Amino acid sequence: MANALGPFGICGGQVLDTDPQSMEDGEDFPFKVAAQKTAGVLGDDLALNAQQVAGVTADRELPVVWAVAKGSMVNKAILVPAALENMINAHNAPEIKATISAELANGPTTPEADDILHAKGVYVIPDFLCNAGGVTVSYFEMVQNAYDYYWDEDLVHERLDRKMTTAFHAVHKMAQERGVHNRLAAYLVAVNRVAEAVRLRGWA
């Protein structure tokens, strides 16, 4: 999440900050930082410092995280669920007014919510596409280690951009052609690639 904040700001994005008055706990500062850290709505790098959330237990933190998350789901052009699973569900999905949901967390949207968001016209970039940059660079590292030949940072970024852009367009194209939401389109792209590899290797 922290690595995404820089480019997000450069592109004109505004990171949600939390109003302490909306908190349901009187000890504002540590819980504000904890909620920002956990809910993925970091205000600044201070929230990345683990010392700032020392001693904050889950049973105290989660109610605040939930309060922040509920507030961040409405009146946002781009929603970025970046921390917890199943946070967008059939109960709260109808309240979401965002036009884009970019899933940085793993599994933040339930299948029922997917259908609701698709019907509302919310453009969801599914988790295993949206947050795939890290595992893609891990693959690059494996390739470099295998050849004992290492790329400079600019080349890593260039190849990552090419991979992610190609993957995005493949999913978007599949969604448009099949009239399905992006998550199902991503599954279709993935399964088709596996099937094609099986066919080319003569396994079927």
DRENBA-903240 format. One line per 3 residues: number of its first residue (from 1); their letters; for each residue x, y, z of N, C-alpha, C, O. Coordinates in Angstrom, 1 decimal, m for minus. Layout:
<pts>
NUM> a> X,Y,Z,X,Y,Z,X,Y,Z,X,Y,Z  ... $
</pts>
This chain:
<pts>
1> man> 0.8,m1.2,0.0,0.0,0.0,0.0,0.9,1.2,0.0,0.6,2.2,m0.7  1.9,1.2,0.8,2.8,2.4,0.9,3.4,2.7,m0.4,3.6,3.9,m0.8  3.9,1.7,m1.2,4.5,1.9,m2.4,3.5,2.5,m3.5,4.0,3.1,m4.4 $
4> alg> 2.2,2.2,m3.3,1.3,2.8,m4.2,0.9,4.2,m4.0,0.4,4.9,m4.9  1.2,4.7,m2.8,0.8,6.1,m2.4,1.5,7.1,m3.2,0.9,8.1,m3.6  2.8,6.9,m3.5,3.6,7.9,m4.3,3.0,8.1,m5.7,2.6,9.2,m6.0 $
7> pfg> 3.0,7.0,m6.5,2.4,7.2,m7.8,0.9,7.6,m7.8,0.5,8.4,m8.7  0.2,7.2,m6.8,m1.2,7.6,m6.7,m1.3,9.1,m6.5,m2.2,9.8,m7.2  m0.5,9.7,m5.7,m0.5,11.1,m5.5,0.0,11.9,m6.7,m0.5,12.9,m7.1 $
10> icg> 1.0,11.3,m7.4,1.5,12.0,m8.6,0.4,12.1,m9.7,0.4,13.0,m10.4  m0.4,11.0,m9.7,m1.5,11.0,m10.7,m2.7,11.8,m10.3,m3.7,11.8,m11.0  m2.6,12.5,m9.2,m3.7,13.4,m8.8,m4.6,12.8,m7.8,m5.6,13.4,m7.4 $
13> gqv> m4.3,11.6,m7.2,m5.1,11.0,m6.3,m5.0,11.7,m4.9,m4.0,12.3,m4.6  m6.0,11.6,m4.1,m6.0,12.1,m2.8,m6.3,10.9,m1.8,m7.4,10.3,m1.9  m5.4,10.7,m0.9,m5.5,9.6,0.1,m6.5,10.1,1.2,m6.3,11.2,1.7 $
16> ldt> m7.4,9.2,1.5,m8.4,9.6,2.6,m7.7,9.7,3.9,m6.9,8.8,4.3  m8.0,10.8,4.6,m7.5,10.9,6.0,m8.7,10.7,6.9,m9.9,10.8,6.4  m8.5,10.4,8.1,m9.6,10.1,9.0,m9.9,11.3,9.9,m9.0,11.8,10.5 $
19> dpq> m11.2,11.6,10.1,m11.6,12.6,11.0,m11.7,12.0,12.4,m12.6,11.2,12.6  m10.9,12.4,13.4,m11.0,11.9,14.7,m12.4,12.0,15.3,m12.7,11.1,16.1  m13.1,13.0,14.9,m14.5,13.2,15.5,m15.4,12.0,15.1,m16.4,11.8,15.8 $
22> sme> m15.1,11.3,14.0,m15.9,10.2,13.6,m15.6,8.9,14.3,m16.3,8.0,14.1  m14.5,8.9,15.0,m14.1,7.7,15.7,m15.1,7.4,16.9,m15.7,8.3,17.5  m15.2,6.1,17.1,m16.1,5.7,18.2,m15.4,5.4,19.5,m15.9,4.9,20.4 $
25> dge> m14.1,5.8,19.5,m13.3,5.6,20.7,m12.7,6.9,21.1,m12.3,7.7,20.2  m12.6,7.2,22.3,m12.1,8.5,22.8,m10.6,8.7,22.7,m10.2,9.9,22.6  m9.8,7.6,22.6,m8.4,7.8,22.5,m8.0,7.9,21.1,m7.7,6.9,20.4 $
28> dfp> m8.1,9.1,20.6,m8.1,9.3,19.1,m6.9,8.9,18.4,m6.9,8.0,17.5  m5.7,9.4,18.8,m4.5,9.3,18.0,m4.1,7.9,17.7,m3.9,7.5,16.6  m3.8,7.1,18.7,m3.3,5.8,18.4,m4.3,4.9,17.6,m3.9,4.1,16.8 $
31> fkv> m5.6,5.1,17.8,m6.6,4.4,17.1,m6.8,4.9,15.7,m7.0,4.2,14.8  m6.6,6.2,15.6,m6.6,6.8,14.2,m5.5,6.2,13.4,m5.7,5.8,12.2  m4.3,6.2,13.9,m3.1,5.6,13.2,m3.4,4.1,12.9,m3.1,3.6,11.8 $
34> aaq> m3.9,3.4,13.9,m4.1,2.0,13.8,m5.1,1.7,12.7,m5.0,0.8,11.8  m6.2,2.5,12.7,m7.2,2.3,11.7,m6.7,2.7,10.3,m7.0,2.0,9.3  m5.9,3.7,10.2,m5.3,4.1,8.9,m4.4,3.0,8.4,m4.5,2.6,7.2 $
37> kta> m3.6,2.4,9.3,m2.7,1.4,8.9,m3.4,0.2,8.4,m3.1,m0.4,7.4  m4.4,m0.3,9.2,m5.1,m1.5,8.9,m6.1,m1.4,7.8,m6.3,m2.3,7.0  m6.8,m0.3,7.8,m7.9,m0.2,6.8,m7.4,0.3,5.4,m8.1,0.3,4.5 $
40> gvl> m6.1,0.6,5.3,m5.5,0.9,4.1,m5.9,2.3,3.6,m5.9,2.6,2.4  m6.1,3.2,4.6,m6.3,4.6,4.2,m5.3,5.5,4.9,m5.6,6.5,5.6  m4.0,5.2,4.6,m2.9,5.9,5.3,m2.9,7.3,5.0,m3.0,7.7,3.8 $
43> gdd> m2.7,8.2,6.0,m2.6,9.6,5.8,m1.2,10.0,5.4,m1.0,11.0,4.7  m0.2,9.4,6.0,1.2,9.7,5.7,2.1,8.5,6.2,1.6,7.5,6.7  3.4,8.7,6.0,4.3,7.6,6.3,4.3,7.3,7.8,4.8,6.2,8.2 $
46> lal> 3.9,8.2,8.6,3.9,8.0,10.1,3.0,6.8,10.4,3.4,6.0,11.4  2.0,6.5,9.7,1.1,5.4,9.9,1.8,4.1,9.6,1.2,3.0,10.0  2.9,4.1,9.0,3.6,2.8,8.7,4.5,2.4,9.8,5.1,1.3,9.8 $
49> naq> 4.7,3.3,10.8,5.6,3.0,11.9,5.0,2.1,12.9,4.0,2.5,13.6  5.5,0.9,13.0,4.8,m0.1,13.9,4.8,0.4,15.4,3.9,0.0,16.1  5.7,1.2,15.7,5.7,1.7,17.1,4.5,2.6,17.4,4.1,2.6,18.6 $
52> qva> 3.9,3.1,16.4,2.7,4.0,16.6,1.5,3.1,17.0,0.5,3.7,17.6  1.5,1.8,16.7,0.4,1.0,17.0,0.7,0.0,18.1,m0.1,m1.0,18.3  1.8,0.1,18.7,2.2,m0.8,19.8,1.2,m0.8,20.9,0.7,0.2,21.3 $
55> gvt> 0.8,m2.0,21.3,m0.2,m2.2,22.4,m1.6,m2.1,22.0,m2.5,m2.2,22.8  m1.9,m1.8,20.7,m3.3,m1.8,20.2,m3.7,m3.2,19.9,m3.2,m3.8,18.9  m4.7,m3.7,20.6,m5.1,m5.1,20.3,m6.2,m5.1,19.3,m6.9,m4.1,19.0 $
58> adr> m6.4,m6.3,18.7,m7.4,m6.4,17.6,m8.8,m6.1,18.1,m9.6,m5.4,17.3  m9.2,m6.5,19.3,m10.6,m6.2,19.7,m10.8,m4.7,19.9,m12.0,m4.3,19.8  m9.8,m3.9,20.1,m9.9,m2.5,20.2,m9.8,m1.8,18.9,m10.4,m0.8,18.6 $
61> elp> m9.0,m2.4,18.0,m8.7,m1.8,16.7,m9.8,m2.0,15.7,m10.2,m1.1,15.0  m10.4,m3.2,15.6,m11.3,m3.5,14.6,m12.6,m2.7,14.5,m13.0,m2.3,13.4  m13.2,m2.3,15.7,m14.3,m1.4,15.6,m14.0,m0.1,15.0,m14.9,0.5,14.2 $
64> vvw> m12.8,0.4,15.2,m12.4,1.7,14.6,m12.2,1.5,13.1,m12.6,2.3,12.3  m11.5,0.4,12.8,m11.3,0.1,11.4,m12.6,0.1,10.6,m12.7,0.6,9.5  m13.6,m0.6,11.2,m14.9,m0.7,10.6,m15.5,0.6,10.4,m16.1,0.9,9.4 $
67> ava> m15.4,1.5,11.4,m16.0,2.8,11.3,m15.4,3.6,10.2,m16.1,4.3,9.4  m14.0,3.5,10.1,m13.3,4.2,9.0,m13.7,3.6,7.6,m14.0,4.4,6.7  m13.8,2.3,7.6,m14.1,1.6,6.3,m15.4,2.0,5.8,m15.6,2.3,4.6 $
70> kgs> m16.4,2.1,6.7,m17.8,2.4,6.3,m17.8,3.8,5.7,m18.5,4.1,4.7  m17.1,4.7,6.3,m17.1,6.1,5.8,m16.4,6.2,4.5,m16.7,7.1,3.7  m15.4,5.4,4.3,m14.6,5.5,3.0,m15.3,4.9,1.8,m14.8,5.0,0.7 $
73> mvn> m16.4,4.2,2.1,m17.0,3.5,1.0,m18.0,4.3,0.2,m18.4,3.9,m0.9  m18.3,5.5,0.7,m19.2,6.4,0.0,m18.5,7.6,m0.5,m17.6,8.1,0.1  m19.1,8.2,m1.6,m18.6,9.5,m2.1,m17.2,9.5,m2.5,m16.5,10.5,m2.3 $
76> kai> m16.6,8.4,m3.0,m15.3,8.3,m3.4,m15.3,7.9,m4.9,m16.0,6.9,m5.3  m14.6,8.6,m5.7,m14.5,8.3,m7.2,m13.9,6.9,m7.4,m14.3,6.1,m8.2  m12.8,6.7,m6.6,m12.1,5.4,m6.7,m12.0,4.8,m5.3,m11.4,5.5,m4.4 $
79> lvp> m12.5,3.7,m5.1,m12.4,2.9,m3.8,m11.3,2.0,m3.9,m11.1,1.2,m4.9  m10.4,2.0,m2.9,m9.3,1.1,m2.8,m9.3,0.3,m1.6,m8.7,0.6,m0.6  m10.0,m0.9,m1.6,m10.0,m1.8,m0.4,m8.6,m2.4,m0.3,m8.2,m3.1,m1.3 $
82> aal> m7.9,m2.1,0.7,m6.5,m2.5,0.7,m6.0,m3.3,2.0,m4.8,m3.4,2.2  m7.0,m3.8,2.8,m6.5,m4.5,4.0,m7.2,m5.8,4.3,m6.6,m6.9,4.4  m8.5,m5.8,4.4,m9.3,m6.9,4.9,m10.1,m7.7,3.9,m10.5,m7.1,2.9 $
85> enm> m10.3,m9.0,4.1,m11.1,m9.8,3.3,m12.6,m9.5,3.5,m13.0,m9.1,4.6  m13.4,m9.7,2.5,m14.9,m9.7,2.6,m15.4,m8.4,3.2,m16.5,m8.4,3.8  m14.7,m7.3,3.0,m15.2,m6.0,3.5,m16.3,m5.4,2.7,m17.1,m4.7,3.2 $
88> ina> m16.3,m5.8,1.4,m17.4,m5.3,0.5,m18.3,m6.5,0.3,m17.9,m7.5,m0.3  m19.5,m6.4,0.8,m20.4,m7.6,0.8,m21.8,m7.2,0.4,m22.1,m6.0,0.0  m22.7,m8.1,0.4,m24.1,m7.8,m0.1,m24.8,m6.8,0.8,m25.7,m6.1,0.3 $
91> hna> m24.4,m6.6,2.0,m25.0,m5.6,2.9,m24.6,m4.2,2.5,m25.4,m3.3,2.5  m23.3,m4.0,2.3,m22.8,m2.6,2.1,m22.6,m2.2,0.6,m22.4,m1.0,0.3  m22.5,m3.2,m0.3,m22.3,m2.9,m1.7,m23.3,m1.9,m2.3,m22.9,m1.1,m3.1 $
94> pei> m24.6,m2.0,m2.0,m25.5,m1.0,m2.6,m25.2,0.4,m2.2,m25.6,1.3,m2.9  m24.5,0.6,m1.1,m24.2,2.0,m0.6,m23.0,2.6,m1.3,m22.8,3.8,m1.3  m22.2,1.8,m2.0,m21.0,2.3,m2.6,m21.3,3.2,m3.8,m22.0,2.8,m4.7 $
97> kat> m20.7,4.4,m3.9,m20.9,5.3,m4.9,m19.7,5.5,m5.8,m19.7,6.3,m6.8  m18.7,4.8,m5.5,m17.4,4.9,m6.4,m17.7,4.4,m7.8,m18.6,3.5,m8.0  m17.0,4.9,m8.7,m17.1,4.4,m10.1,m16.0,3.3,m10.4,m16.2,2.5,m11.3 $
100> isa> m15.0,3.3,m9.6,m13.9,2.2,m9.7,m13.6,1.7,m8.4,m13.4,2.4,m7.4  m13.4,0.4,m8.3,m12.9,m0.3,m7.1,m11.6,m1.0,m7.5,m11.7,m2.0,m8.2  m10.5,m0.6,m6.9,m9.2,m1.2,m7.2,m8.8,m2.0,m6.0,m8.4,m1.4,m5.0 $
103> ela> m8.8,m3.3,m6.1,m8.6,m4.2,m5.0,m7.1,m4.5,m4.7,m6.5,m5.3,m5.4  m6.6,m3.8,m3.7,m5.2,m4.1,m3.3,m5.2,m5.2,m2.3,m4.1,m5.9,m2.2  m6.2,m5.4,m1.5,m6.3,m6.5,m0.6,m6.6,m7.8,m1.3,m7.1,m7.8,m2.5 $
106> ngp> m6.4,m8.9,m0.6,m6.8,m10.2,m1.2,m8.2,m10.5,m0.7,m8.5,m10.6,0.4  m9.1,m10.7,m1.7,m10.5,m11.1,m1.4,m11.3,m10.1,m0.7,m12.0,m10.5,0.2  m11.2,m8.8,m1.0,m12.0,m7.8,m0.2,m13.5,m7.8,m0.6,m14.3,m7.2,0.1 $
109> ttp> m13.9,m8.4,m1.7,m15.2,m8.4,m2.2,m15.8,m9.8,m2.3,m15.2,m10.7,m2.9  m17.0,m9.9,m1.7,m17.7,m11.2,m1.8,m18.3,m11.4,m3.2,m18.5,m10.5,m3.9  m18.6,m12.7,m3.6,m19.2,m12.9,m4.9,m20.6,m12.2,m5.0,m20.9,m11.7,m6.1 $
112> ead> m21.3,m12.2,m3.9,m22.6,m11.4,m4.0,m22.4,m10.0,m4.3,m23.1,m9.4,m5.1  m21.4,m9.4,m3.6,m21.1,m8.0,m3.8,m20.6,m7.7,m5.3,m20.9,m6.7,m5.8  m19.9,m8.7,m5.8,m19.4,m8.5,m7.2,m20.6,m8.3,m8.1,m20.6,m7.4,m9.0 $
115> dil> m21.6,m9.1,m8.0,m22.8,m9.0,m8.8,m23.5,m7.7,m8.6,m23.9,m7.0,m9.6  m23.6,m7.2,m7.4,m24.2,m5.9,m7.1,m23.4,m4.8,m7.7,m24.0,m3.9,m8.4  m22.1,m4.8,m7.6,m21.3,m3.7,m8.1,m21.3,m3.7,m9.6,m21.4,m2.7,m10.3 $
118> hak> m21.3,m4.9,m10.2,m21.4,m5.0,m11.7,m22.7,m4.4,m12.2,m22.7,m3.7,m13.2  m23.8,m4.7,m11.5,m25.1,m4.2,m11.9,m25.2,m2.6,m11.7,m25.9,m2.0,m12.4  m24.4,m2.1,m10.7,m24.4,m0.7,m10.5,m23.5,0.1,m11.4,m23.5,1.3,m11.5 $
121> gvy> m22.7,m0.7,m12.2,m21.8,m0.1,m13.1,m20.4,0.3,m12.5,m19.7,1.0,m13.1  m20.1,m0.3,m11.3,m18.8,0.0,m10.7,m17.8,m0.9,m11.4,m17.9,m2.1,m11.6  m16.7,m0.3,m11.9,m15.6,m1.0,m12.6,m14.6,m1.5,m11.5,m13.8,m0.8,m11.0 $
124> vip> m14.7,m2.9,m11.3,m13.9,m3.5,m10.3,m12.6,m4.1,m11.0,m12.7,m4.9,m11.9  m11.5,m3.7,m10.5,m10.2,m4.3,m10.9,m9.9,m5.4,m9.8,m9.5,m5.0,m8.7  m10.1,m6.7,m10.2,m10.0,m7.7,m9.2,m8.6,m7.9,m8.6,m7.6,m7.5,m9.2 $
127> dfl> m8.6,m8.4,m7.3,m7.4,m8.5,m6.6,m6.3,m9.1,m7.3,m5.1,m8.6,m7.3  m6.5,m10.3,m7.9,m5.4,m11.0,m8.5,m4.9,m10.4,m9.8,m4.0,m11.0,m10.4  m5.5,m9.4,m10.2,m5.0,m8.5,m11.3,m4.4,m7.3,m10.7,m3.3,m6.9,m11.0 $
130> cna> m5.2,m6.6,m9.9,m4.8,m5.3,m9.3,m3.5,m5.3,m8.5,m2.6,m4.5,m8.5  m3.4,m6.4,m7.6,m2.2,m6.5,m6.7,m1.2,m7.5,m7.2,m0.4,m8.0,m6.4  m1.2,m7.8,m8.5,m0.3,m8.8,m9.0,1.1,m8.3,m9.3,2.0,m9.1,m9.7 $
133> ggv> 1.3,m7.0,m9.1,2.7,m6.4,m9.4,3.8,m7.1,m8.6,4.9,m7.3,m9.0  3.5,m7.3,m7.3,4.5,m7.9,m6.4,4.9,m9.2,m6.8,6.1,m9.5,m6.8  4.0,m10.1,m7.1,4.3,m11.5,m7.4,5.0,m11.5,m8.8,5.8,m12.4,m9.1 $
136> tvs> 4.6,m10.6,m9.7,5.3,m10.5,m11.0,6.7,m10.1,m10.9,7.6,m10.7,m11.5  7.0,m9.2,m10.0,8.4,m8.8,m9.8,9.2,m9.9,m9.1,10.4,m10.1,m9.3  8.5,m10.7,m8.2,9.1,m11.9,m7.6,9.5,m12.9,m8.7,10.6,m13.5,m8.6 $
139> yfe> 8.7,m13.0,m9.7,9.0,m13.9,m10.8,10.2,m13.3,m11.6,11.1,m14.1,m12.0  10.3,m12.0,m11.8,11.4,m11.4,m12.4,12.7,m11.7,m11.6,13.7,m12.0,m12.2  12.6,m11.7,m10.3,13.8,m12.0,m9.5,14.2,m13.4,m9.7,15.4,m13.7,m9.8 $
142> mvq> 13.3,m14.3,m9.8,13.6,m15.7,m10.0,14.4,m15.9,m11.4,15.3,m16.6,m11.4  13.9,m15.2,m12.4,14.5,m15.3,m13.7,15.9,m14.7,m13.6,16.8,m15.3,m14.2  16.1,m13.6,m13.0,17.4,m13.0,m12.9,18.4,m13.9,m12.1,19.5,m14.0,m12.5 $
145> nay> 17.9,m14.5,m11.1,18.7,m15.4,m10.3,19.1,m16.6,m11.1,20.3,m17.1,m11.0  18.2,m17.1,m11.9,18.5,m18.3,m12.7,19.6,m18.0,m13.7,20.4,m18.9,m14.0  19.6,m16.8,m14.3,20.6,m16.5,m15.3,21.8,m15.8,m14.7,22.8,m15.5,m15.4 $
148> dyy> 21.7,m15.4,m13.4,22.8,m14.7,m12.7,23.1,m13.4,m13.5,24.3,m13.0,m13.7  22.1,m12.8,m14.0,22.2,m11.6,m14.8,21.0,m10.6,m14.3,19.9,m11.0,m14.3  21.4,m9.5,m13.8,20.4,m8.6,m13.0,20.1,m7.4,m13.8,21.0,m6.7,m14.4 $
151> wde> 18.9,m7.0,m13.8,18.4,m5.8,m14.5,18.5,m4.6,m13.6,18.5,m4.7,m12.3  18.6,m3.4,m14.2,18.5,m2.2,m13.4,17.0,m1.9,m13.1,16.1,m2.5,m13.7  16.8,m1.0,m12.2,15.4,m0.7,m11.7,14.5,m0.2,m12.8,13.4,m0.6,m12.9 $
154> dlv> 15.1,0.6,m13.7,14.2,1.1,m14.8,13.7,0.0,m15.7,12.6,0.0,m16.2  14.6,m1.0,m15.9,14.1,m2.1,m16.8,13.1,m3.0,m16.1,12.1,m3.5,m16.7  13.2,m3.1,m14.7,12.2,m3.8,m14.0,10.9,m3.1,m14.1,9.8,m3.8,m14.4 $
157> her> 10.9,m1.8,m13.9,9.6,m1.0,m14.0,9.0,m1.1,m15.4,7.8,m1.2,m15.6  9.9,m1.0,m16.4,9.4,m1.1,m17.8,8.7,m2.4,m18.1,7.7,m2.5,m18.7  9.4,m3.5,m17.7,8.8,m4.9,m18.0,7.6,m5.1,m17.1,6.6,m5.8,m17.6 $
160> ldr> 7.6,m4.6,m15.9,6.4,m4.8,m15.1,5.2,m4.0,m15.7,4.1,m4.5,m15.7  5.5,m2.8,m16.1,4.4,m2.0,m16.8,3.8,m2.7,m18.0,2.6,m2.8,m18.2  4.7,m3.3,m18.8,4.3,m4.0,m20.0,3.4,m5.2,m19.6,2.3,m5.5,m20.2 $
163> kmt> 3.8,m6.0,m18.6,3.1,m7.2,m18.2,1.7,m6.8,m17.6,0.7,m7.4,m18.0  1.7,m5.8,m16.7,0.5,m5.5,m16.0,m0.5,m4.8,m17.0,m1.7,m5.1,m17.0  0.0,m4.0,m17.9,m0.9,m3.4,m18.9,m1.5,m4.4,m19.9,m2.7,m4.4,m20.2 $
166> taf> m0.6,m5.4,m20.3,m1.1,m6.4,m21.2,m2.2,m7.3,m20.5,m3.2,m7.6,m21.1  m2.0,m7.6,m19.2,m2.9,m8.4,m18.4,m4.2,m7.6,m18.3,m5.3,m8.2,m18.4  m4.1,m6.3,m18.0,m5.3,m5.5,m17.8,m6.2,m5.5,m19.0,m7.4,m5.7,m19.0 $
169> hav> m5.5,m5.2,m20.2,m6.3,m5.2,m21.4,m6.9,m6.5,m21.8,m8.0,m6.5,m22.4  m6.2,m7.6,m21.5,m6.8,m8.9,m21.8,m8.1,m9.2,m21.0,m9.0,m9.7,m21.5  m8.0,m8.8,m19.7,m9.2,m9.0,m18.8,m10.3,m8.0,m19.3,m11.5,m8.5,m19.4 $
172> hkm> m10.0,m6.8,m19.5,m11.0,m5.8,m20.0,m11.7,m6.3,m21.3,m12.9,m6.2,m21.4  m10.9,m6.8,m22.2,m11.4,m7.2,m23.5,m12.4,m8.4,m23.3,m13.4,m8.5,m23.9  m11.9,m9.4,m22.5,m12.8,m10.6,m22.2,m14.1,m10.2,m21.5,m15.1,m10.7,m21.9 $
175> aqe> m14.0,m9.2,m20.6,m15.2,m8.8,m19.9,m16.2,m8.1,m20.9,m17.4,m8.4,m20.8  m15.7,m7.3,m21.8,m16.6,m6.7,m22.8,m17.2,m7.7,m23.8,m18.3,m7.6,m24.1  m16.3,m8.6,m24.2,m16.8,m9.6,m25.2,m17.9,m10.5,m24.6,m18.8,m10.9,m25.3 $
178> rgv> m17.7,m10.9,m23.4,m18.6,m11.9,m22.7,m19.7,m11.3,m21.9,m20.6,m12.0,m21.5  m19.6,m10.0,m21.7,m20.6,m9.3,m20.9,m20.6,m9.7,m19.5,m21.7,m9.8,m18.9  m19.4,m9.9,m18.9,m19.3,m10.4,m17.5,m18.5,m9.4,m16.7,m17.9,m8.5,m17.3 $
181> hnr> m18.5,m9.5,m15.4,m17.7,m8.6,m14.6,m16.2,m9.0,m14.7,m15.9,m10.1,m15.1  m15.3,m8.1,m14.3,m13.9,m8.3,m14.5,m13.3,m9.5,m13.8,m12.4,m10.1,m14.3  m13.9,m9.9,m12.6,m13.3,m11.0,m11.9,m13.5,m12.3,m12.7,m12.6,m13.1,m12.9 $
184> laa> m14.7,m12.5,m13.2,m15.0,m13.6,m14.0,m14.2,m13.6,m15.3,m13.7,m14.6,m15.8  m14.1,m12.4,m15.9,m13.3,m12.3,m17.1,m11.8,m12.7,m16.8,m11.2,m13.3,m17.7  m11.3,m12.3,m15.7,m9.9,m12.7,m15.3,m9.8,m14.2,m15.2,m8.8,m14.8,m15.6 $
187> ylv> m10.8,m14.8,m14.6,m10.8,m16.3,m14.5,m10.8,m16.9,m15.9,m10.1,m17.9,m16.1  m11.6,m16.4,m16.8,m11.7,m16.9,m18.1,m10.4,m16.8,m18.9,m10.0,m17.7,m19.6  m9.7,m15.6,m18.7,m8.4,m15.4,m19.3,m7.4,m16.5,m18.8,m6.7,m17.1,m19.6 $
190> avn> m7.4,m16.6,m17.5,m6.4,m17.6,m16.9,m6.7,m19.0,m17.3,m5.7,m19.7,m17.7  m7.9,m19.4,m17.3,m8.3,m20.8,m17.6,m8.0,m21.0,m19.1,m7.5,m22.1,m19.5  m8.3,m20.1,m20.0,m8.0,m20.2,m21.4,m6.5,m20.4,m21.6,m6.1,m21.1,m22.5 $
193> rva> m5.7,m19.6,m20.9,m4.2,m19.7,m21.0,m3.7,m21.1,m20.6,m2.8,m21.7,m21.3  m4.2,m21.6,m19.5,m3.8,m23.0,m19.1,m4.3,m24.0,m20.2,m3.5,m24.9,m20.5  m5.5,m23.9,m20.6,m6.0,m24.8,m21.7,m5.2,m24.8,m22.9,m4.9,m25.8,m23.5 $
196> eav> m4.8,m23.6,m23.3,m3.9,m23.4,m24.5,m2.6,m24.1,m24.3,m2.1,m24.7,m25.2  m2.0,m23.9,m23.1,m0.7,m24.5,m22.8,m0.8,m26.0,m22.8,0.1,m26.7,m23.4  m1.9,m26.6,m22.3,m2.1,m28.0,m22.3,m2.2,m28.5,m23.7,m1.7,m29.6,m24.1 $
199> rlr> m2.9,m27.8,m24.6,m3.1,m28.2,m26.0,m1.8,m28.2,m26.7,m1.5,m29.1,m27.5  m1.0,m27.1,m26.5,0.3,m27.0,m27.3,1.3,m28.0,m26.8,2.1,m28.4,m27.6  1.2,m28.5,m25.6,2.1,m29.6,m25.1,1.6,m31.0,m25.4,2.2,m31.9,m25.1 $
202> gwa> 0.5,m31.0,m26.1,m0.1,m32.3,m26.5,m0.6,m33.2,m25.4,m0.7,m34.4,m25.5  m1.0,m32.5,m24.3,m1.6,m33.2,m23.1,m3.0,m33.5,m23.3,m3.6,m34.3,m22.6  m3.7,m32.9,m24.3,m5.1,m33.1,m24.4,m5.5,m33.0,m25.9,m6.7,m33.1,m26.3 $
</pts>
